Amino acid sequence: MERQHGKPISKGERHVSQWQDGALGLIFDLIFAAGTFASQRIASAADPAFCSKYASDANKAATQAKQLKCGFEGPRWAKDLGGHTAWCLFVDQSLAQSETDTRAKDLKD
C-alpha cells in the first residue's frame, strides 16, 4: 500500500488525489491564461483620453455625413458616443485612428 505523509492510502484515495491535483492544475492554468490575455488586451488598448476624442470625432463625422445625405450606414456612422468609446477602449489605438482616417476620407469623396 502506498503512503502519503506517512499514512497509508488506498487505490481509490490515490485516484481522487490525482484528480484533484489535475483539476486544480487545470483551473490554475485557465486563470493564468485569462490573466495573460487580459494583460495583453490592456497593454494594447487605446488610451482613455484618446478614446474620448475618438468618440467625439466619430459623432461629429456621423452628424456631418447625415447633413450631407451621404447615406453611410453601420457602426462606423452611428451617433453613439458610448459605443464608439467602448469600442475604442477595447482595440489598439492604431486601429481606432484608422477608423477616424477612413471616416475623413469617406466624407471627402
Buried (B, 14 or more C-beta within 10 A) or exposed (E): EEEEEEEEBEEEEEEEEEEEEEEEEEEEEEEEEEEEEEEEEEEEBBEEEBBBEBBEBBBEBBEEBEEEEBEBEEEBBBBBBEBBBEBBBBBBBEEBBEBBEEBEEBEEE
